[in-house]
Amino acid sequence: MRKTLPAVLLAACASLKPPNATEPPDAREGAVTPSDRQLGSRTLPGWPQSGDDRELANLLLKKHGDSQRARIERGLKQVAAMWRRQDGDDRARRAFVEQWFESDPRKLSALLGRFEYTLEQVDGYFLDIGRELRRYSELELGPELPIDEQLAALDLSAHSSEDLFQSKLAFVALLNFPLPTLDEMLAQGAKWSREEWAAVRLTRRFALRPSAEAQQARARAAAAAEAYIAGYNLWMHH
């Protein structure tokens, strides 16, 4: 029986784009960050929503200037939307925001470059590990063993999303780069540069905060679906 690569893996590979090999992301001179264009240029309605948020916004405005108002308000809202009790109290959130909000365009571009390169490596290695875990389920290497199905269902990246939130790396991204809505992407996306889309792809991965258990359950369901399809034996009458 011949087995094919899973559709999920093929789709993931097809969506990958090669990095610019001649120009490291964090070495671009005068790179334009998403905050300099349309995205994040408007004040969010109904924000800030509490006295503490208003005080924090005013503190950042005093430090970084009124030109950063839209970015400050949007960043604070995005962080607050994903902040959980286990991430710390209001004092911890305030200290985090004061430390990590960046307004210098060159430093913002360098920050985006760090995220872009590092997460590309993380995703690539996890993709490679996942392929090896599915090796005996997807290739003709002799009779399958019961353990092969369990290996294929194992997702070692299941904890990575929560780890990025717990380490506050996800919040650094959400504080400094805009997380657009679908309507914003449809209305403005055609005008965005490659770097602006890179920032959007960064924050979109933090639009949800699924638990590791949910991620592992998804991996098990995907592996079970692939095993079901791979088990088909279709008689073609010849």
Backbone bond lengths (Angstrom), bond angles and torsions (degrees), N, CA, C in turn:
res aa  C-N    CA-C-N  psi(-1)  N-CA   C-N-CA  omega(-1)  CA-C   N-CA-C  phi
1 M - - - 1.453 - - 1.521 110.03 -
2 R 1.294 117.53 126.15 1.456 122.07 179.38 1.518 109.10 -88.75
3 K 1.311 114.83 135.55 1.458 120.37 -179.92 1.517 109.48 -114.98
4 T 1.313 115.29 147.60 1.460 120.74 -178.96 1.514 109.78 -112.74
5 L 1.325 115.17 162.16 1.457 119.75 176.66 1.517 109.92 -64.50
6 P 1.327 118.40 142.47 1.457 120.86 179.76 1.515 111.46 -60.33
7 A 1.326 114.24 147.89 1.462 119.03 179.78 1.519 111.60 -62.00
8 V 1.339 116.75 -34.41 1.467 119.96 179.53 1.517 110.84 -61.90
9 L 1.364 116.85 -42.36 1.455 120.76 -179.45 1.516 111.07 -67.32
10 L 1.343 116.60 -41.61 1.460 120.04 179.36 1.523 110.84 -62.41
11 A 1.331 116.35 -40.93 1.458 119.59 179.53 1.515 111.53 -65.52
12 A 1.328 115.55 -38.89 1.467 119.20 179.56 1.517 111.16 -65.01
13 C 1.340 116.16 -42.95 1.464 119.85 179.57 1.520 111.23 -65.16
14 A 1.328 116.08 -38.09 1.460 119.62 -177.32 1.521 111.89 -67.17
15 S 1.340 116.06 -27.92 1.459 119.54 -177.16 1.514 113.78 -82.98
16 L 1.340 116.81 -11.06 1.459 119.98 -178.15 1.523 110.81 -74.61
17 K 1.315 116.50 138.70 1.457 121.66 178.01 1.515 108.68 -119.41
18 P 1.337 117.86 137.15 1.463 119.34 -179.01 1.512 111.05 -67.01
19 P 1.337 117.74 141.21 1.461 120.13 177.61 1.510 111.06 -71.18
20 N 1.324 116.47 163.59 1.455 122.07 177.35 1.521 108.13 -74.16
21 A 1.320 117.12 103.28 1.464 121.25 -171.32 1.518 112.34 -71.86
22 T 1.332 117.31 -21.12 1.462 119.44 -175.02 1.518 112.86 -94.57
23 E 1.315 117.32 -4.87 1.454 119.61 -175.02 1.520 109.80 -146.43
24 P 1.335 118.63 101.40 1.459 121.18 178.94 1.521 110.36 -57.12
25 P 1.357 117.85 141.28 1.457 120.68 -175.43 1.517 113.59 -56.56
26 D 1.344 118.10 -33.79 1.446 119.42 -174.86 1.521 112.31 -93.74
27 A 1.336 117.91 9.75 1.461 120.23 -178.29 1.519 112.27 -111.63
28 R 1.341 118.45 5.92 1.449 121.16 -177.51 1.515 110.74 -73.50
29 E 1.307 117.00 132.01 1.453 122.20 -178.51 1.525 109.62 -81.21
30 G 1.318 116.02 127.53 1.455 120.17 175.05 1.507 113.67 60.54
31 A 1.312 117.29 31.67 1.460 120.11 -178.04 1.522 110.19 -62.66
32 V 1.328 115.46 141.19 1.455 121.11 179.85 1.517 108.73 -86.33
33 T 1.299 117.20 126.53 1.455 121.21 179.08 1.515 109.66 -93.91
34 P 1.326 117.60 159.36 1.458 120.21 -179.53 1.518 113.49 -56.40
35 S 1.316 117.26 -28.07 1.461 119.14 -178.51 1.519 112.12 -68.78
36 D 1.331 117.44 -16.60 1.461 120.97 -178.10 1.524 112.36 -86.24
37 R 1.322 116.41 -8.07 1.459 120.06 -176.89 1.535 109.91 -110.36
38 Q 1.354 115.30 -151.25 1.454 119.47 -174.66 1.525 112.62 -66.48
39 L 1.334 116.65 -39.96 1.451 120.04 -171.80 1.516 110.36 -67.68
40 G 1.302 116.06 129.91 1.451 120.59 179.69 1.517 113.44 80.19
41 S 1.338 117.69 11.17 1.458 120.12 -176.46 1.525 112.40 -90.93
42 R 1.320 117.36 -1.54 1.450 119.43 -178.66 1.530 110.10 -115.45
43 T 1.318 115.36 154.41 1.454 120.64 176.92 1.519 108.85 -81.07
44 L 1.313 117.05 133.01 1.453 120.68 -179.07 1.525 109.95 -75.40
45 P 1.345 118.46 132.01 1.460 120.82 -179.21 1.526 110.98 -65.00
46 G 1.333 115.14 142.21 1.450 119.41 176.21 1.509 114.74 72.60
47 W 1.310 118.07 18.70 1.465 121.39 -178.33 1.520 109.14 -126.15
48 P 1.326 121.21 136.73 1.459 128.15 2.33 1.534 112.27 -73.44
49 Q 1.316 116.16 159.93 1.455 121.25 -174.81 1.526 112.92 -105.00
50 S 1.315 119.47 -7.86 1.455 121.58 -179.71 1.518 109.35 -143.09
51 G 1.348 114.40 164.15 1.450 118.81 179.17 1.511 112.74 -61.92
52 D 1.336 116.77 -38.99 1.464 120.45 179.33 1.521 110.97 -63.92
53 D 1.349 116.14 -41.87 1.460 119.69 179.17 1.528 110.73 -65.28
54 R 1.318 115.89 -39.71 1.468 119.89 -179.82 1.526 110.28 -65.60
55 E 1.311 115.86 -41.47 1.466 119.93 178.70 1.523 111.04 -64.03
56 L 1.340 115.90 -41.41 1.463 120.10 179.38 1.523 110.65 -66.51
57 A 1.336 116.81 -41.36 1.462 120.33 178.11 1.524 110.74 -61.79
58 N 1.327 116.91 -43.47 1.464 120.51 179.50 1.524 111.32 -64.26
59 L 1.327 116.17 -36.62 1.459 120.04 178.37 1.527 110.84 -62.97
60 L 1.336 116.16 -43.53 1.464 120.14 179.28 1.524 111.18 -69.35
61 L 1.332 116.74 -36.76 1.463 119.99 177.64 1.524 111.07 -62.66
62 K 1.307 116.35 -40.36 1.461 120.54 178.68 1.517 111.21 -63.81
63 K 1.330 116.36 -35.79 1.458 120.99 -177.28 1.522 112.50 -81.27
64 H 1.335 117.23 -39.22 1.467 120.77 -171.49 1.529 113.97 -108.71
65 G 1.324 118.32 -11.28 1.453 120.31 176.84 1.521 113.48 97.37
66 D 1.342 115.24 156.59 1.464 120.77 -176.28 1.522 112.48 -67.49
67 S 1.330 117.83 -20.55 1.466 120.06 178.39 1.527 111.68 -63.77
68 Q 1.322 116.65 -18.14 1.460 121.23 -179.08 1.532 112.38 -98.03
69 R 1.324 117.43 9.21 1.464 120.87 -173.92 1.530 112.70 -55.37
70 A 1.330 116.99 -50.92 1.465 119.81 -177.18 1.524 111.32 -62.97
71 R 1.337 117.04 -41.67 1.465 120.66 178.98 1.526 111.07 -65.16
72 I 1.324 116.22 -41.19 1.462 120.13 179.85 1.524 110.62 -62.76
73 E 1.323 116.61 -48.55 1.459 120.09 -177.71 1.522 111.47 -64.45
74 R 1.315 115.84 -42.21 1.461 118.61 -179.77 1.529 110.99 -68.49
75 G 1.309 117.14 -43.10 1.458 120.24 179.46 1.513 112.32 -61.79
76 L 1.341 116.92 -43.50 1.462 120.55 178.51 1.525 111.27 -62.28
77 K 1.314 116.27 -41.01 1.464 119.66 -179.89 1.522 110.89 -66.06
78 Q 1.318 116.90 -41.94 1.465 120.25 -178.89 1.526 111.58 -65.81
79 V 1.321 116.71 -39.35 1.465 120.16 177.72 1.523 110.16 -66.49
80 A 1.337 116.92 -46.45 1.465 120.76 -178.17 1.525 111.89 -61.42
81 A 1.333 116.83 -34.12 1.463 120.45 -177.91 1.522 112.44 -65.85
82 M 1.326 117.69 -28.45 1.459 121.56 -177.13 1.529 113.69 -106.89
83 W 1.318 117.00 -8.29 1.472 121.01 -177.05 1.529 109.80 -72.33
84 R 1.317 116.62 130.35 1.461 122.48 179.80 1.531 109.89 -114.76
85 R 1.318 115.48 167.01 1.459 120.13 -179.04 1.522 111.85 -56.64
86 Q 1.343 115.92 -38.12 1.467 119.12 -178.48 1.529 112.69 -69.64
87 D 1.326 117.58 -13.07 1.466 120.68 179.23 1.525 112.10 -81.09
88 G 1.322 116.98 -13.94 1.453 120.27 179.85 1.520 112.09 129.16
89 D 1.321 116.63 165.83 1.460 121.44 179.64 1.529 110.47 -83.08
90 D 1.326 115.97 -173.97 1.471 120.40 -178.20 1.525 111.77 -61.29
91 R 1.322 116.10 -35.24 1.461 119.33 179.14 1.523 110.84 -65.11
92 A 1.336 116.17 -40.20 1.464 120.05 179.04 1.527 110.89 -66.66
93 R 1.335 116.27 -39.89 1.471 119.62 178.94 1.524 110.51 -65.23
94 R 1.319 116.24 -40.34 1.466 120.19 178.90 1.526 110.87 -62.92
95 A 1.325 116.52 -45.59 1.466 120.35 179.60 1.522 110.89 -62.59
96 F 1.339 116.02 -39.13 1.462 119.91 178.99 1.522 110.84 -62.46
97 V 1.320 116.54 -48.56 1.465 121.11 -177.45 1.528 110.99 -62.65
98 E 1.317 117.10 -43.94 1.462 120.35 179.17 1.525 111.42 -60.67
99 Q 1.318 116.56 -37.06 1.463 120.08 -177.39 1.517 112.62 -76.39
100 W 1.327 117.91 -36.96 1.455 120.01 -165.52 1.523 115.61 -107.82
101 F 1.331 119.54 -7.47 1.466 118.02 176.42 1.523 109.14 -71.61
102 E 1.319 115.99 130.57 1.465 122.22 -177.27 1.528 109.58 -122.40
103 S 1.340 116.07 132.58 1.464 120.43 -179.94 1.522 113.45 -115.88
104 D 1.317 118.22 -12.50 1.462 121.65 179.31 1.530 109.72 -73.59
105 P 1.349 118.98 120.20 1.468 120.90 -176.89 1.523 113.86 -57.23
106 R 1.320 117.77 -39.36 1.464 120.24 -179.28 1.526 111.00 -67.49
107 K 1.328 116.47 -41.26 1.459 119.18 178.45 1.526 111.42 -69.13
108 L 1.329 116.47 -33.83 1.464 120.07 176.00 1.522 110.96 -63.82
109 S 1.329 115.85 -43.23 1.459 120.35 178.64 1.523 110.94 -63.05
110 A 1.331 116.16 -40.80 1.464 120.07 178.06 1.523 111.05 -65.95
111 L 1.334 116.52 -39.23 1.464 120.85 178.15 1.521 110.84 -62.24
112 L 1.326 116.54 -44.30 1.461 120.45 177.52 1.520 110.81 -61.37
113 G 1.328 116.50 -40.64 1.457 120.29 178.40 1.512 112.80 -61.86
114 R 1.333 116.56 -39.35 1.467 120.01 178.05 1.525 110.67 -62.38
115 F 1.329 115.87 -47.53 1.462 119.73 178.28 1.528 110.86 -60.86
116 E 1.325 116.39 -45.38 1.459 121.85 -175.56 1.518 111.06 -59.32
117 Y 1.321 116.68 -49.26 1.464 120.22 -177.94 1.528 111.66 -69.76
118 T 1.324 116.79 -48.07 1.461 120.31 -173.76 1.523 111.92 -64.88
119 L 1.327 117.32 -46.38 1.457 119.60 -178.91 1.521 111.53 -70.07
120 E 1.322 117.21 -28.83 1.465 119.92 173.72 1.524 110.21 -61.83
121 Q 1.330 117.04 -41.02 1.463 120.75 177.57 1.524 110.99 -66.57
122 V 1.316 116.73 -44.73 1.465 120.92 179.99 1.525 110.57 -60.26
123 D 1.337 116.39 -49.07 1.463 120.15 -179.33 1.524 111.35 -62.89
124 G 1.331 116.34 -39.62 1.459 119.93 -179.37 1.516 112.63 -64.62
125 Y 1.326 116.73 -43.19 1.464 119.80 179.32 1.524 111.37 -67.40
126 F 1.328 117.24 -39.39 1.460 119.42 177.19 1.529 110.92 -64.87
127 L 1.325 117.38 -37.06 1.461 120.82 176.90 1.522 110.45 -63.01
128 D 1.327 115.99 -42.20 1.461 121.04 179.03 1.526 111.05 -65.68
129 I 1.331 116.97 -43.15 1.463 120.62 178.54 1.523 110.73 -62.82
130 G 1.332 116.85 -44.15 1.459 120.41 179.15 1.518 112.20 -60.93
131 R 1.327 116.39 -39.70 1.464 119.95 177.89 1.522 110.93 -62.49
132 E 1.327 117.15 -41.33 1.463 120.28 179.58 1.524 111.79 -68.63
133 L 1.329 116.97 -35.05 1.462 119.70 177.29 1.528 111.45 -65.78
134 R 1.326 116.69 -28.63 1.471 120.94 179.45 1.523 112.49 -93.71
135 R 1.303 117.32 5.85 1.464 122.51 -173.23 1.526 112.35 -53.36
136 Y 1.312 116.75 -50.29 1.465 119.67 -174.13 1.523 112.55 -80.35
137 S 1.315 116.72 -9.93 1.458 120.37 175.94 1.520 112.15 -92.99
138 E 1.335 116.94 -20.14 1.457 120.12 -173.57 1.522 113.95 -112.11
139 L 1.322 117.62 -15.89 1.459 120.74 -179.29 1.525 110.44 -112.85
140 E 1.321 115.65 154.19 1.465 121.47 176.30 1.522 108.84 -82.69
141 L 1.318 116.26 90.76 1.464 121.73 -178.06 1.524 111.18 -122.63
142 G 1.304 115.46 27.75 1.460 119.71 -179.34 1.519 111.03 103.57
143 P 1.315 116.56 -176.73 1.469 121.14 -177.75 1.531 111.28 -58.02
144 E 1.321 115.29 138.97 1.456 119.69 178.31 1.524 110.70 -77.25
145 L 1.319 115.06 148.89 1.456 122.25 175.76 1.527 109.29 -106.67
146 P 1.316 117.93 155.61 1.469 119.69 179.13 1.529 113.11 -56.16
147 I 1.330 116.76 -30.63 1.461 120.04 -177.74 1.519 112.30 -69.33
148 D 1.344 117.34 -22.16 1.464 120.61 -176.94 1.525 111.65 -61.44
149 E 1.321 116.64 -39.00 1.459 120.35 179.61 1.527 111.09 -66.45
150 Q 1.332 116.35 -37.34 1.460 120.07 178.66 1.529 111.41 -68.20
151 L 1.330 115.57 -39.47 1.461 119.52 177.55 1.521 111.10 -63.53
152 A 1.325 116.47 -41.58 1.465 120.75 -178.97 1.526 111.89 -65.06
153 A 1.328 116.62 -28.11 1.466 120.70 -178.08 1.522 112.95 -85.80
154 L 1.329 117.00 -6.42 1.463 120.51 -178.47 1.525 110.64 -80.72
155 D 1.311 116.72 126.01 1.469 122.05 177.88 1.523 108.82 -117.75
156 L 1.324 116.26 100.71 1.461 120.41 -178.68 1.525 112.81 -72.62
157 S 1.330 116.93 -10.49 1.465 120.10 177.79 1.525 112.20 -91.57
158 A 1.331 117.22 2.66 1.465 120.47 -174.47 1.522 112.63 -58.24
159 H 1.318 117.26 -33.22 1.459 120.91 -177.93 1.533 112.64 -89.83
160 S 1.309 118.04 -6.05 1.465 119.74 -171.87 1.525 112.48 -64.81
161 S 1.332 117.55 -39.26 1.461 119.81 -179.31 1.522 110.94 -63.27
162 E 1.332 116.38 -48.29 1.459 119.19 179.51 1.526 111.38 -66.36
163 D 1.327 116.44 -34.34 1.471 119.43 176.97 1.529 111.01 -61.76
164 L 1.332 116.67 -38.42 1.461 120.23 179.57 1.526 111.34 -67.26
165 F 1.337 116.82 -33.12 1.459 119.48 175.33 1.526 111.14 -73.90
166 Q 1.329 117.26 -45.24 1.462 120.08 -177.69 1.526 112.20 -64.69
167 S 1.318 116.38 -32.60 1.468 120.04 177.97 1.523 112.35 -80.03
168 K 1.332 116.75 -5.46 1.469 125.29 179.77 1.526 113.11 76.19
169 L 1.326 118.44 1.43 1.464 119.73 177.74 1.525 111.12 -62.61
170 A 1.320 116.79 -40.37 1.464 120.07 178.46 1.523 110.80 -61.31
171 F 1.328 116.69 -38.55 1.463 120.20 -179.47 1.526 112.08 -70.81
172 V 1.328 117.53 -31.21 1.466 120.06 174.84 1.528 109.54 -61.18
173 A 1.336 116.15 -43.33 1.463 120.28 178.62 1.522 111.08 -65.40
174 L 1.333 117.26 -45.73 1.463 120.78 -177.95 1.526 112.14 -67.42
175 L 1.314 117.56 -29.60 1.462 121.11 179.50 1.523 111.83 -72.68
176 N 1.317 117.18 -34.45 1.465 120.85 -170.53 1.522 115.37 -105.14
177 F 1.324 118.14 -16.93 1.458 120.33 -177.44 1.522 109.85 -129.10
178 P 1.333 117.28 144.38 1.462 120.67 -174.67 1.521 112.82 -74.66
179 L 1.320 114.41 141.95 1.461 122.11 172.71 1.521 106.92 -107.00
180 P 1.330 118.36 95.61 1.460 120.75 -172.55 1.520 112.51 -75.97
181 T 1.314 114.70 155.62 1.456 120.27 171.74 1.529 108.94 -80.43
182 L 1.315 116.04 168.53 1.462 120.00 177.46 1.523 110.65 -61.16
183 D 1.328 116.89 -40.85 1.464 120.12 179.15 1.527 111.23 -61.07
184 E 1.329 117.07 -40.44 1.464 120.34 178.46 1.522 111.16 -65.32
185 M 1.318 116.63 -41.18 1.464 119.53 179.55 1.522 111.16 -64.66
186 L 1.331 117.03 -41.14 1.463 120.38 -179.93 1.526 111.41 -68.25
187 A 1.316 116.88 -38.39 1.462 120.70 -176.06 1.522 112.81 -78.65
188 Q 1.328 117.91 -33.87 1.456 120.99 -170.99 1.523 114.14 -116.83
189 G 1.327 117.11 -15.69 1.462 120.66 -171.43 1.516 115.49 -57.89
190 A 1.318 117.21 -32.55 1.465 119.88 -178.52 1.526 112.18 -63.70
191 K 1.323 117.58 -21.53 1.465 121.79 -178.15 1.526 112.84 -96.03
192 W 1.317 117.40 -5.04 1.459 119.64 -175.36 1.522 111.66 -78.30
193 S 1.306 115.17 148.28 1.463 121.53 176.45 1.522 109.96 -82.08
194 R 1.331 114.45 174.11 1.468 119.54 176.66 1.527 110.66 -59.16
195 E 1.326 116.78 -40.19 1.463 120.14 -178.32 1.526 111.59 -70.00
196 E 1.315 116.68 -36.60 1.464 119.30 176.83 1.522 111.06 -63.96
197 W 1.327 116.73 -40.78 1.461 119.63 177.22 1.525 110.93 -67.87
198 A 1.323 117.59 -32.78 1.468 120.15 176.53 1.526 110.20 -62.88
199 A 1.324 116.97 -40.13 1.463 120.54 177.85 1.524 111.07 -65.67
200 V 1.323 116.06 -39.44 1.464 120.01 178.45 1.524 110.88 -64.92
201 R 1.323 117.05 -43.55 1.466 119.94 178.45 1.526 110.96 -62.59
202 L 1.324 116.54 -34.34 1.461 120.04 177.74 1.524 110.97 -63.75
203 T 1.319 117.28 -52.05 1.463 119.36 -176.17 1.521 112.61 -73.20
204 R 1.325 118.10 -28.01 1.464 119.79 179.79 1.523 111.75 -63.27
205 R 1.317 117.64 -28.94 1.461 119.07 178.84 1.526 111.30 -70.29
206 F 1.341 116.81 -13.09 1.463 121.06 177.88 1.527 111.96 -110.72
207 A 1.332 116.87 16.74 1.461 120.54 179.47 1.522 111.41 -69.66
208 L 1.319 116.90 -24.08 1.461 123.23 176.70 1.519 108.40 -125.76
209 R 1.324 115.12 159.67 1.463 119.86 178.65 1.534 109.50 -130.70
210 P 1.331 116.72 69.45 1.471 119.42 -178.86 1.522 111.08 -71.30
211 S 1.316 115.80 149.59 1.460 120.15 177.70 1.522 110.03 -74.29
212 A 1.328 115.98 161.35 1.463 120.25 176.84 1.521 110.55 -62.33
213 E 1.339 116.64 -35.05 1.467 120.14 178.69 1.525 110.88 -63.03
214 A 1.334 116.58 -41.36 1.462 119.79 178.63 1.522 111.14 -66.12
215 Q 1.325 117.04 -39.60 1.461 120.95 178.61 1.527 111.03 -64.14
216 Q 1.328 116.35 -41.17 1.458 119.51 179.94 1.523 110.80 -69.08
217 A 1.327 117.43 -36.97 1.463 121.03 176.68 1.524 110.59 -63.04
218 R 1.329 116.48 -39.70 1.468 119.92 176.37 1.520 111.00 -61.26
219 A 1.337 116.36 -42.49 1.463 120.44 179.88 1.524 111.09 -63.85
220 R 1.332 117.10 -40.24 1.470 120.03 178.58 1.521 111.05 -64.87
221 A 1.335 116.43 -41.40 1.462 119.83 179.54 1.524 111.02 -64.82
222 A 1.340 116.76 -40.95 1.467 120.35 178.75 1.520 110.99 -64.61
223 A 1.340 116.99 -41.50 1.464 120.43 179.55 1.521 110.98 -65.53
224 A 1.333 116.94 -39.57 1.464 120.36 178.87 1.526 110.85 -65.07
225 A 1.335 116.72 -39.49 1.464 120.13 178.51 1.521 111.07 -65.66
226 E 1.340 117.25 -41.72 1.461 120.82 178.58 1.526 110.92 -64.59
227 A 1.344 116.75 -40.44 1.466 120.27 179.40 1.522 110.81 -65.06
228 Y 1.312 116.96 -36.14 1.465 120.97 179.28 1.526 110.62 -64.64
229 I 1.337 115.92 -45.93 1.464 119.62 179.54 1.525 110.80 -67.59
230 A 1.346 116.68 -42.12 1.462 120.26 -178.17 1.517 111.64 -64.81
231 G 1.327 117.01 -22.28 1.459 120.14 -178.70 1.513 114.34 -82.55
232 Y 1.324 117.37 -1.04 1.460 119.29 178.96 1.526 110.79 -67.00
233 N 1.309 116.71 136.52 1.462 123.06 168.85 1.524 106.86 -123.27
234 L 1.318 116.67 103.92 1.459 121.28 -175.66 1.524 110.18 -99.70
235 W 1.328 117.20 122.14 1.450 122.60 177.72 1.519 108.84 -82.11
236 M 1.347 116.14 118.39 1.457 121.36 -174.23 1.522 112.61 -99.94
237 H 1.345 117.42 9.78 1.469 122.75 174.79 1.521 112.95 65.14
238 H 1.320 117.21 30.54 1.454 119.12 173.34 1.516 109.31 -160.05
